[in-house]
Amino acid sequence: MHEQIFAKQIIDEASKHGKVEGITVSVGDLAHVPADDMRNILVSMTDWNISILNYKATVECDCGEIGEPKIVEKGHDHNVFKCRSCGKLMPKILSGEEIALVDITLKDE
């Protein structure tokens, strides 16, 4: 159900700009809704062209490592990940958990 809430917010924001033909949404690897699920729900709720940009997460571990985590388990509304260097579970997320509307294409009238 979370994906519907995120999708509705994106749809509402895009619709403020006029008659929408398509949108581009960025989804981080550690977002609450996986990129494929986000795309599917947006397609089911609109007749727009939907593009999804999936991007890698960055974490910072107590061992000093800053970089992409190793994702151990990715589920709906949860992720388990660890440091690629030392293996510590759930290091601090620096980026990669966001879902954002990044581009809107409007219909020519």
FENVEN-V288147 format. One line per field, one symbol per residue. ss: DSSP state (a for helix, b for strand, c for the rest). phi: phi as a letter, one per 20 degrees, with the letter a starting at -180 (. if undefined). Layout:
BEGIN
ss: ???
phi: ???
END
This chain:
BEGIN
ss: caaaaaaaaaaaaaaccccbbbbbbbbbccccccaaaaaaaaaaacccbbbbbbbccbbbcccccbbccbbbbbbccbbbbbccccccbccbbbbcccbbbbbbbbccc
phi: .gffffffffffffffepeedacccecfgdffcfgfffffffffecdefddddecfecccdffofcrffeeebccfmbccbbffednfflffeebodecbfdbcdeffd
END
